[in-house]
Amino acid sequence: MKNLELGEDNSKRDNNPDINEEAMAASSAATEGVAAAALRSVIQRVHQAAERSARGPDRIRIVAVSKTKPVSLLRQVYDAGHRCFGENYVQELVEKAPQLPDDIEWHFIGNLQSNKVKALLTGVPNLAMVETVDDKKIADRLDRMVASMERKPLKVFIQVNTSGEESKSGVEPAGCVELAQHVSQSCPNLEFCGLMTIGMLDYTSTPENFKTLAQCRSEVCKAIGMPEEQCELSMGMSGDFELAIEMGSNNVRIGSTIFGAREYPKKN
Ligand SMILES: *Cc1c(COP(=O)(O)O)cnc(C)c1O
């Protein structure tokens, strides 16, 4: 899978066993900046989790989730060699993307409204993936927009609401087969790549949520005739990415552990 090349780059950097890792992290924190140092530590933890699940680290993509963070901090992580970033808000992404190199692979991971599709696709030519397709309408809208532009097919994940919490977007697990069939059969400008979920906010039942997503994958793959190893799972965030990898994730979305806690402007 071509889009998993990132992990290979990452793995080249931290495989010298002679260096004390903590000392290295501490000294590099001073010279290379906290976000870059945090990224190194995340890469290491991802590698260890991949080993525990008997998979190669090159099969696991780290999406650095940079919402609310300034371009200068993204730049630091980019300069440390990272190329895959995730954003939640169209307006924010459209402002940041032109200020950064165009070899970044942007993942859109927020709730996408139909009326923002055009702004997203025209404003971010290097948009690599939309992880949050959750109904036919948004799939059709994306498909038509890509068709009208000169760009390669857009990779998509289908977002599944595995926790049943009403506040979460995502298709119900029972509806994921039908939506995957629609995307893979009726949206020629979209490339169906897998399934995405956000676990429970309190993390207590994420193993259940991750299991549900893996079950959805089995059903989807059977229905559309896709080999399971080609169908990716996007699950795991700062609080649970190691568990997610052990349960089969190959796309982890990590924000605060790399960039620090987010501060949202207070609404008054
Ligand atoms: C913000 C966000 C993340 C990152 O969350 P952290 O806990 O900061 O790692 C991952 N996925 C989605 C969909 C998000 O909105």
The ligand as an ORCA input file, in Angstrom:
! r2SCAN-3c Opt
* xyz 0 1
  C      -8.964     15.685     17.954
  C      -9.103     14.332     17.352
  C      -8.102     13.359     17.509
  C      -6.866     13.562     18.363
  O      -7.188     13.521     19.713
  P      -6.038     13.457     20.849
  O      -6.737     12.840     21.985
  O      -5.595     14.838     21.077
  O      -4.958     12.601     20.321
  C      -8.274     12.159     16.852
  N      -9.361     11.897     16.099
  C     -10.340     12.804     15.934
  C     -11.499     12.463     15.079
  C     -10.246     14.042     16.563
  O     -11.232     14.928     16.400
*
